[in-house]
Amino acid sequence: MFNPAFLDGQTWGFSGQPVEHVETHAAHVFLVGDHAFKIKKDVTLPYLDFSSPEKRRAVLAAELDVNRLFTPDLYLRLDEVRGEPVLVMRRFPAHDLLAWRMGHGGIDAGLAARLAEMIAASHDRAPRRDTRGADIMTGLGAQLSAAFIDSPDIFRPADTLEFHALYEASLRCDRQLLSIRGERGLVRRCHGDVHCGNIFLEHGEPRLFDAIEFSEKIATIDVLYDLAFLLMDLWSSGERAAANVVLNRYLHLRRREEDLSGLSLMPLFLSTRAGVRALVTADLAHELALRNSMKERGQALDWFRCSIEYLKVSSPKLLCIGGFSGTGKSTAAAALSPLLGAAPGAIHVRSDVERKVLAGVPENERLPPESYSRQAAFDVYAACIGRAEKALAAGHSVVLDAVFARAGERQVVAELARRTRAHFAAVWLDAPPEMLAARVASRSGDASDATPGVVAKQLAYDLGELDWPRVDASGTPPETLARIRETVPYRFGGPA
């Protein structure tokens, strides 16, 4: 229990002003005026020890240093108030929290893209660590299993055994890749606690705060494991489209570092993140009287069940969407990607984007006509196939959108599905010529360089034998999406 004087504004130098109290599993935060004052609880848990003022002061000093790497203007200084070490911060409105935004209007694709950009930038800056990735995940798995066993009042022993068996099986498959990623410099000193409650928006731009400060070991992780916390938080909160955008945008931005093989680790990383949240919530429940802890116990159990479900991965799917420019291929692909395959949805491979990557220009920069030669088209399709194959080989589903006007191009993706043992489906989108021309003419700020003239050339193509189901794309995007879902023999929606 904290000193009751901490609820008096005068204690903090704001006489007569109300004090808002926020409690976490290991800290108390007092909000008054334009400041926030944080103290650590006098607690000892398996992963932290705040049992003395000296230890609490040391960890708050570390918190000040670590977080200044992310938001230097938010963390001000370390003080002592009534014998307790206190971290002084600048206060921001509660409605600036990303967690608040999720419940009040949601997260659109633009904000999701900026979240990915923020995290990618933080990983670019994060110091590399010479630590074996396999050892990190082995230790986390053992810690989770032991904690679940020690809490049979919340976690059923039979379910704990299932979690342990699934986790160990996943770890055996992933051990070599985890170690390889460490050798490639993808294990770093990360933020470590990237969830929606630790991100705020300032002038619309997302910013990280409240990084892991009490343990270098806990914060030294694979960068995809760092990302996985945000993906899991968004996914479990119903923001599945946003989670999918974050994943796709992040992997696009970090192409030089990530070759998509790391996607095979996503079930393990998501499961571990859900398991950690189950453990933390269970610790909070155990601090409360039984009759007052029912909500926390239920939440811990929900997270625990999620941690098991993330490990149950089915075969990947490859969905190809073809059609001339203006049919809405990319719009449909982006909408379907969050609904297909394991969390957080499929990788969206778009020929227009791959063309810009090959040319080494920004997505929205228009390319000259020579970039659309027969050889250039061959190179673009080869890049699309290569990126899709890497994701499918990692067990992750893919939505691939391109024109696919030639029979050979369609044959290649069918063979790709056979080679990777992916469940294959494809559709061809149709719309009237005048509608296609009008749609491409109205575009702006898009990766596609198509014009009405390009559409006219495409309409003269000899499609050969087109055995893909044809879907009417002359309606609104939701109508086209519904028709695709009716046509494709997939179960859309993804795991919980």
Sequence and secondary structure as in RCSB ss.txt:
>XXXX:A:sequence
MFNPAFLDGQTWGFSGQPVEHVETHAAHVFLVGDHAFKIKKDVTLPYLDFSSPEKRRAVLAAELDVNRLFTPDLY
LRLDEVRGEPVLVMRRFPAHDLLAWRMGHGGIDAGLAARLAEMIAASHDRAPRRDTRGADIMTGLGAQLSAAFID
SPDIFRPADTLEFHALYEASLRCDRQLLSIRGERGLVRRCHGDVHCGNIFLEHGEPRLFDAIEFSEKIATIDVLY
DLAFLLMDLWSSGERAAANVVLNRYLHLRRREEDLSGLSLMPLFLSTRAGVRALVTADLAHELALRNSMKERGQA
LDWFRCSIEYLKVSSPKLLCIGGFSGTGKSTAAAALSPLLGAAPGAIHVRSDVERKVLAGVPENERLPPESYSRQ
AAFDVYAACIGRAEKALAAGHSVVLDAVFARAGERQVVAELARRTRAHFAAVWLDAPPEMLAARVASRSGDASDA
TPGVVAKQLAYDLGELDWPRVDASGTPPETLARIRETVPYRFGGPA
>XXXX:A:secstr
   GGGGSGGGGT TT   EEEE SSEEEEEETTEEEEEE S EETTEE  SHHHHHHHHHHHHHHHTTT TTTE
EEEEEETTEEEEEEE   GGGBHHHHHHTT   HHHHHHHHHHHHHHHHHS B    HHHHHHHHHHHHHHHHHT
 TTTS HHHHHHHHHHHHHHHHHHHHHHHHHHHTT EEE     SGGGEEEETTEEEE     S HHHHEEEHHH
HHHHHHHHHHHTT HHHHHHHHHHHHHHTTTT  SGGGGGHHHHHHHHHHHHHHHHHHHHHHS GGG HHHHHHH
HHHHHHHHHTT     EEEEEEE TTS HHHHHHHHGGGSSSTT  EEEEHHHHHHHHHTS TTS   GGGGSHH
HHHHHHHHHHHHHHHHHHTT  EEEE    SHHHHHHHHHHHHHHT EEEEEEEE  HHHHHHHHHT  S S   
 HHHHHHHHT    S  S EEE SS HHHHHHHHHHHS    S   
